Amino acid sequence: MASPSERLGNALTKRYRRMRGDNASLADALLSRMQQADPALKAFFWINFIVPAAYRFYISKLGLWSQSAVIAPFRQGLENGTYTWADIYADPDRAFMLNWFPLEVMLASFLVLQVLNVRCMKRFSERRRLFQLVLASNFLALPIGSIGILPVLPRLPFDLATYAFHLLLL
């Protein structure tokens, strides 16, 4: 007996073949559909969804790893009171790695994303307004700690409410 997922896959394949009128596999049909998609929309998806996701899951970790490497030798001393944060920040190199390096990584990634949007805006003139809108709205994502606004949109109202709540507590 076939599993429910196999039955669903077979039903979708049969329906698609009937609709299309030939015996092409479902994977081939999907690949042909993807190849027919507008190149501007494919570039839009890759630049404004995949690049921010790669930043979030891989590139932003560089800043966290550098901060962990700076704090690691002092962790035991911080816990037992031998060192204070002032001792760690006394060295300018350590202070830079703790404060400014993660910001530098984020701004460099943001610059790459914006350059890609500008290049696509020039290349795909029929979709210029779409790229202009995202180019301008990406600046709203910087205070939240992201480089692109589209992946942040679902959580944006909650972040803004949290910031407003914290401002009220000040």
C-alpha positions as CSV (number, residue, x, y, z in Angstrom):
1,M,0.0,0.0,0.0
2,A,1.3,3.4,-0.9
3,S,1.9,6.1,1.7
4,P,-0.2,9.2,1.6
5,S,2.7,11.3,0.2
6,E,3.2,8.8,-2.6
7,R,-0.5,8.9,-3.4
8,L,-0.5,12.7,-3.4
9,G,2.6,12.7,-5.7
10,N,1.0,10.2,-8.1
11,A,-2.3,12.2,-8.2
12,L,-0.5,15.4,-8.9
13,T,1.6,13.8,-11.6
14,K,-1.5,12.3,-13.3
15,R,-3.4,15.5,-13.1
16,Y,-0.5,17.5,-14.6
17,R,0.0,15.0,-17.4
18,R,-3.7,15.0,-18.2
19,M,-3.7,18.8,-18.2
20,R,-0.6,19.0,-20.3
21,G,-1.4,16.2,-22.6
22,D,1.9,14.4,-22.7
23,N,4.0,12.0,-20.7
24,A,6.6,14.4,-19.3
25,S,7.6,13.9,-15.7
26,L,6.5,16.4,-13.0
27,A,10.1,17.4,-12.4
28,D,10.7,18.1,-16.1
29,A,7.5,20.1,-16.2
30,L,8.6,22.2,-13.1
31,L,12.0,22.8,-14.6
32,S,10.6,23.9,-17.8
33,R,8.3,26.3,-15.9
34,M,11.2,27.7,-14.0
35,Q,13.2,28.3,-17.2
36,Q,10.2,30.2,-18.6
37,A,10.1,32.6,-15.6
38,D,11.0,36.2,-16.0
39,P,14.7,36.7,-15.4
40,A,14.1,39.9,-13.6
41,L,11.8,38.1,-11.1
42,K,14.4,35.3,-10.6
43,A,17.1,37.9,-9.9
44,F,14.8,39.7,-7.6
45,F,14.1,36.5,-5.6
46,W,17.8,35.5,-5.4
47,I,19.0,39.0,-4.4
48,N,16.3,40.0,-2.0
49,F,15.4,36.7,-0.3
50,I,18.4,34.3,-0.7
51,V,21.2,36.8,-0.1
52,P,19.6,38.2,3.2
53,A,19.0,34.6,4.3
54,A,22.6,33.7,3.6
55,Y,23.7,36.7,5.6
56,R,21.5,35.9,8.5
57,F,22.5,32.2,8.8
58,Y,26.1,32.3,7.7
59,I,27.8,35.7,7.3
60,S,26.5,37.4,10.5
61,K,28.0,34.6,12.5
62,L,31.5,36.0,11.6
63,G,30.8,38.9,14.0
64,L,29.6,36.6,16.8
65,W,32.6,34.3,16.4
66,S,35.0,37.2,16.5
67,Q,33.3,38.5,19.7
68,S,33.5,35.0,21.3
69,A,37.2,34.8,20.4
70,V,37.9,38.1,22.1
71,I,36.0,37.3,25.2
72,A,37.1,33.6,25.5
73,P,40.4,34.3,27.4
74,F,38.6,36.5,29.9
75,R,35.5,34.5,30.4
76,Q,36.8,32.8,33.6
77,G,38.1,36.1,34.9
78,L,34.8,37.8,34.3
79,E,32.9,35.2,36.1
80,N,35.0,35.2,39.3
81,G,35.7,39.0,39.3
82,T,39.4,39.0,38.3
83,Y,38.6,41.0,35.2
84,T,36.0,43.7,34.4
85,W,34.6,44.8,31.1
86,A,36.7,47.9,31.4
87,D,39.8,45.8,31.3
88,I,38.7,44.1,28.1
89,Y,37.8,47.5,26.5
90,A,41.1,49.0,27.6
91,D,42.8,47.4,24.5
92,P,41.6,49.3,21.3
93,D,41.9,46.1,19.2
94,R,39.6,44.2,21.5
95,A,37.2,47.1,21.7
96,F,37.0,47.3,17.9
97,M,36.3,43.6,17.6
98,L,33.6,43.7,20.2
99,N,31.8,46.9,19.0
100,W,32.6,47.7,15.4
101,F,33.5,44.5,13.6
102,P,29.9,43.0,13.5
103,L,28.6,46.3,12.3
104,E,31.3,46.4,9.6
105,V,30.3,43.0,8.4
106,M,26.7,44.0,8.3
107,L,27.3,47.2,6.4
108,A,29.6,45.5,3.9
109,S,26.9,42.8,3.2
110,F,24.3,45.6,2.9
111,L,26.4,47.4,0.4
112,V,26.8,44.2,-1.7
113,L,23.0,43.7,-1.6
114,Q,22.3,47.3,-2.7
115,V,24.9,47.2,-5.5
116,L,23.2,44.0,-6.8
117,N,19.8,45.8,-6.7
118,V,21.2,48.8,-8.6
119,R,22.8,46.6,-11.2
120,C,19.5,44.7,-11.7
121,M,17.6,48.0,-11.8
122,K,19.8,49.1,-14.7
123,R,19.7,45.8,-16.5
124,F,15.9,45.1,-16.2
125,S,14.4,48.4,-17.1
126,E,10.9,46.9,-17.2
127,R,11.1,46.0,-13.5
128,R,12.9,49.2,-12.5
129,R,10.2,50.3,-10.0
130,L,10.3,47.0,-8.1
131,F,14.0,47.2,-7.6
132,Q,13.8,50.9,-6.7
133,L,11.2,50.2,-4.0
134,V,13.3,47.4,-2.5
135,L,16.4,49.5,-2.7
136,A,14.8,52.3,-0.7
137,S,13.0,50.1,1.8
138,N,16.1,48.0,2.6
139,F,17.4,50.9,4.7
140,L,14.5,50.2,7.1
141,A,16.1,46.8,7.9
142,L,19.4,48.2,9.1
143,P,18.3,49.2,12.6
144,I,16.7,45.8,13.1
145,G,20.0,44.1,12.3
146,S,19.2,42.7,8.8
147,I,20.3,43.7,5.4
148,G,17.1,43.2,3.5
149,I,13.5,44.3,4.3
150,L,11.6,41.4,2.6
151,P,12.7,38.6,5.0
152,V,12.1,40.9,7.9
153,L,8.5,42.0,7.0
154,P,6.7,39.3,8.9
155,R,8.3,40.2,12.2
156,L,8.6,44.0,11.6
157,P,5.4,45.0,13.5
158,F,6.6,43.0,16.6
159,D,10.1,44.6,16.4
160,L,8.6,48.1,16.2
161,A,6.3,47.4,19.1
162,T,9.2,46.1,21.2
163,Y,11.3,49.2,20.4
164,A,8.3,51.5,21.3
165,F,7.8,49.6,24.5
166,H,11.4,50.0,25.5
167,L,11.3,53.7,24.7
168,L,8.3,54.1,27.0
169,L,10.2,52.5,29.8
170,L,13.1,55.0,29.5
